[in-house]
Amino acid sequence: MSRANKQLSKQLITLARQSGGSFKTVSDRARIASRLAASMLKLNIQIRDVSNIKTHHIELYIKSRQSENISKRTMQNEMAAIRAILTTAGRTKLADPNHERLSNSALGLSGASRDGSKVAISDERYHAALVQIREKDDGVAAAMQLARYLGLRTEEAVQSAKSLKTWQQALNKGDERLRIVFGTKGGRPRDTTIVNRDQVIHAVSEAIKYANQHGGRLIDKPTLHSAIDRYRNTLKEAGLTGKESPHSLRYAYSREATEYHMDKGLSRKEAEAMVSMDLGHGDGRGHYVARVYNRVSDDES
């Protein structure tokens, strides 16, 4: 890597981190910044400062990514990250989502659905994967159980060790919800409904037992980033990829929580609005829960 490219890469990554957001958002954006700089080098674009980035540089980058058959949704996310970086750098005209040449439409990126392709993991598949994961890493297995029965995101599951004793106290008091504090999107705490109390009690107890024997952690890695990588890679090795990615655990919780709220007398729309809050999306995204989290897979239809 040339000196100019190293300088550009360092600057882009710094801007990516300064653009704010959750840990995952910042981490993903920094990775895209690094990829953008590497692509500039590969395309023989010799610039050393973000102020030198031109419209055609970004067009070339997008074309190079499209040639790798990257999905439209992924490319939309990459452009959103690039726009955030450019905005932080003061390149607001280039960052304009309605830019004549750099809008999603102009780049051929419009029209992708946000519905995704993931489905709720079946109990049979979940338990089979859990057995495999326990053989490799009991801490990851403990975090996975919490993700499944509390609808946690990956970062929330990895950081859950900090809340385990508080959750145990709440369970002992008979509380109907647990407060999720660490690793939440945008740093916004939420209260998540306890749907299957026995399973949650078991998962929390197992996690506490493991954490007490491993320095208060579920995943023994020096940094949060490396712990998240360990969690994801272990689940991936157990076959949780594609439709059954780690996020499918959250989908399974969503479907159970919807039924739980309906059993309490709520309509489906009300139940899905409640689940949206359980998942940390807010009460206004019940339609998103219905369309994405609770959609029926091809195998079930």
N, C-alpha and C positions, 0 to 999 in steps of 0.2 A: 504494500500500500504506500502510495506517494505521501510526501509531507503535506501537500495541499489536501489530499483526500482524508488524511488522518485528522487534520484541523477541522474540515467540514463535518466529519463524522462526530467528533467530540462536541462541536457546536450544536449539531442537530439533536444529539442525545440530551444535552443540557437543556435545550429548549423544550424537548419532549417532556422532561421531568418538571420543568417550570410551568407547564400548561395545566397542571392540576388534575384532579380526579382520584378515583380509588386506586389502591395499590395495583390491581390487575390492569386498569385502564392505563396507568402510567407505565407499567412494565410492558404492555403490548405496544404502546406508542413508542417507547424507547427502542424496542426491537424493530419496529417499522422504520424508525429514523436511521438505525444502523444499516438496514437493508437498502434504504434509499441511497445512502452514501456509497455503499458497496456497488450498487447498480450504476451510479454515476461513473465510478472507476471503470467498471466493465464496459460501459458505453463510450469510454474515452472522453468523458466530460471533465475537463480539468478546472475545477473551481475550488476555492478554499473558504468561501464565506456564503452564508445563506442569502446575503444581499445580492449575490451574483446568480442566484437561481432564476431561470427564465421559464416562461410558459412552455416552450418546446421541450425543456428538460423534463418537466413533469409528464408531458404527453409521452415522451420516449419511455419513461419509467413505467407508466401504466401499460403501454403497448407490450413492453418486455414481460410484464407480469401476466397480461392476458395470454401471451404465447405459451405460458406454462399451464394454461387451463385452470386458472384460479377462479373460484366462483364469484358471481357478481356481488353477492352479499359481503364476501371477504374483501373484495376490491372497494366496495362502498366504505367499509370500516377503515381501510388503508387511506382512502382519500380524506375521510373525516380526521384521521390522525395527522395527515400532512397539513390539512387546513388549520388544525389547532396549533401546530408547530409554526406555520407561517404567520398566524395571527399573533402569537407570542413574540415573534421576531419583528413585528410591525409591518409585515408584508400583507396588509389587509386587502388590497385589490386582488392580489394573486389568490388569497384565501377565500374570496367571495364565492359561496356555493352557486351563485348565478353567473359566474364568470363565463364569458362568451365561448371560450375554448376549454375551460376546465370544470364546467358543471358536470354532474353525473350524466346528464343527457348527452352533452357534447362528447364525453369520453366513452359513451356506449355502456354506461354502468346502471342506467335506470331500469326499473321494472322488476327488480329482484324482490321476492316476498320475504317478509320477516318471520314467516310462520316456522321456518326451520324444518329439520327432518328428524329430530329426536322424538322418542316415545318413552312413556313410563316403563321402567324396567319391571318385568314380572317377578313375583316372589320366588319362583323356581330359579330364575336366572340370577337374581340377587343373592340367594343363599349359596348357590354353586360358586359364584364369584367370591363371596365372603370366605368360604372354605379355602380357596386358593390363596387369597390374600393373607389369611391368618398364618398360613405356612411360611410366608415370606416376611411379614411384618405385622405383629399384633397391634402396634400403635396406629398404623394406617387402617387396619381393620376396625379399630375402635372409632376412629374419625369417620370412617365410611358408614358405620351404623348410625352415628349422630346425624350425618348428612341425610340418610334415608328416612329417619323417623322424625326429624325436625325440619326437613326441607332446606338444609343449609347449602349455601354456595361453597365452592372449594375452599376459598380463603377463610370463610367462617368456620368450616369444619376443622381446618388446620389450626386455627387460633382458639378453638373452643376450650382448650385446656384451661384457659384463664377464667372461664365461667363455670366450670364443672361443679364446684362446691356450692356456688350460689344457686345453680339449677337443682342440685340435690336438696337444698333447704326448701326451695319453692315446691318441689315435688312432695316432700315430707309434710308440708303445710296444706297440701291438697290444691295448690294453685292450678288454674286451667290453662295458663300460658307461661312461657319462659321468655325472659328478656335476652335477645341476641344483641350483643354490644360490639364484639371484636370482629374486624374483617368485613363489616357490612359495606354495601355500596354507598359511596359518598359519605361514609362515616355516620349514617343515620341508624340509630338503634331501633329495634322493633320488638313487638311482643308476638310470639309465634304460638299458635294453638297446639296443645298437647292432644294429639288424635288417638294414638295407641299408648295409653299410660304405661302399661306393663312393659312394652318394648322400650319406651323412653327411659323408664327406671333402670331396666337392665343395661341399656347402652351407656347411660351416665355412670352407673356403678362400675361397669367394666373399664370405662375410660379413666375414672378416678383411680382405680386399682393400678392400671398401667402407668398413669402419670406419676403417681406416688413413688413408683419404682424407677422412674426415668427422669428425675430432676424437674418434675412438673410439666413435662412435654409429652405430646402424643407422637410427635415425629422428631427424632433426634438429629436435627441438622442445625448448623450454626446460624443460618439466616432464614428469614421467612420465605424468601424466593427459593432457596434450595429445598425447604420443607414442602412447599407447594409442588415443586418439580418431583420430589420423591413420592408424594401422594398421587399425583396424576400418572406418573410412569408406572407405579405399582398397580393401579387400577387398569391401566392400558395393557399391561402384561397379562392381566387376568381376563382380557378380552373385552373390557368396557370401552369400546370405541364406536365411532359412527353413530347409529341410532341409539346405541346403548352406552353413550359416553357417560362420564361422571354426573353430568347434568340430568341424566335420566332418573337418578335417585330423587331429585327435586320434583320431577314430573310425577313420580309415583306418590310422593307425599301430597302433592297438589290434588290428585284424584281422590285420595283417601280423605283429605281435609274437606273437599267439596261435599262428599257423601256425609261426612260427620256433621257439617253445618246444616245440611238439608234434614238430617235426622233430628236436629234440634228445632226444626220448624221453619227454617228459612227457605225462600224460593231459590231456584237454581241461580238466578241472577244475583240475589243477595249473597248466597253462599260463595259464588265466584268472586264477588267484591271483597268478601271477608278473606278468602284465600289469597287474593292479590295483596292484602295487607300482611297476612301471615308470611308471604314470600318476600316482602319488602318493596313491592311495586306501588303501594298506595291504593286507596279505595276506588280510584277512577279507572283502574285497568282490569276490571273484571272481565271485560270482553277479550282482553289479551290472554288471560288465563284460560278462558273458554276455547279460544281459537288455537292456542299454542300448547299450553300445558295439559289440557284435558282432551285434546283431539284424539280420536280413535285411530289406531294404526291399521294398516292394510290387512294385517293378519287377523284383526278383531272384527273387521267390517264384513 
